[in-house]
Amino acid sequence: MKRKFTVLLIGLAMAVTAFAQGGAPKSDLPTADQILDKYVQAIGGKAVIEKQTSRYSKGTLEIPAFGASGTAEVYEKAPNKTITIVNIPGFGIINDCFDGTIGWAQDPQNGMRDKSGPELAASKLDAEFYKPIKIKELYPKVVVKGKDKVGDKDVYVLEATPNGGPTETWYFDAQSGLLLRQDAEREGPQGKQAVQVFFEDYRVADGIKVAYVLKQVTPAFTLNIKLDEVKHNVPIDDAKFKKPSQ
């Protein structure tokens, strides 16, 4: 009897310690499927997402640390074509593209270059037009890690691992279901870089909720983007994604 009482006290102590260190047990959390399904519904629902075949976004950007600003345009076309065109006066034009097969980038500092390895894999993943409804296919391992805060909002934290790529961390608003933050590691000309992206000011564009304000934080600088225009199902010629001849 004494041994049973001792075991009971140890169990009680562990439970109280867990409570004191932070909140509800994991069993009280929703499953990964429930969180992802709520996200899809929050941005418009599967049926509405599937009706979109292209997206054009236009806005302004600023890099406060460098005192730089400019314009940004993004062309996206199903199933997996995308190009971002940034124009920064005093620096020049930056192109970043995945044409459905190859990835390429061009800027005044590095010139034209082809993407390969992890950088190419990440570009292909990010270019998936129907990514919100294909997460389970693109990320075989998705784990709920717990609850946290993004600003003053409670969020559910998920870790998602794609095929052959580094794990990403996603933060979904516990109330609205919208994605508020994404942490990832990306390859570039200077090597690996940790990137945090914050999604704010969601608005409805052609039935789809889109974040009109994005903040990208890296160890080197913070990039702020504010969209002025988002249109879906606009005609986009495949030539827009073609790598320029040298």
Sequence and secondary structure as in RCSB ss.txt:
>XXXX:A:sequence
MKRKFTVLLIGLAMAVTAFAQGGAPKSDLPTADQILDKYVQAIGGKAVIEKQTSRYSKGTLEIPAFGASGTAEVY
EKAPNKTITIVNIPGFGIINDCFDGTIGWAQDPQNGMRDKSGPELAASKLDAEFYKPIKIKELYPKVVVKGKDKV
GDKDVYVLEATPNGGPTETWYFDAQSGLLLRQDAEREGPQGKQAVQVFFEDYRVADGIKVAYVLKQVTPAFTLNI
KLDEVKHNVPIDDAKFKKPSQ
>XXXX:A:secstr
 HHHHHHHHHHHHHHHHHHHTTSS GGGS  HHHHHHHHHHHHT HHHHHH  EEEEEEEEEEGGGTEEEEEEEE
EETTTEEEEEEEETTTEEEEEEE SS EEEEETTTEEEE  HHHHHHHHHHH TTGGGSHHHH SEEEEEEEEEE
TTEEEEEEEEE TTS  EEEEEETTT  EEEEEEEEEETTEEEEEEEEEEEEEEETTEEEEEEEEEE SS EEEE
EEEEEEES    GGGGS    
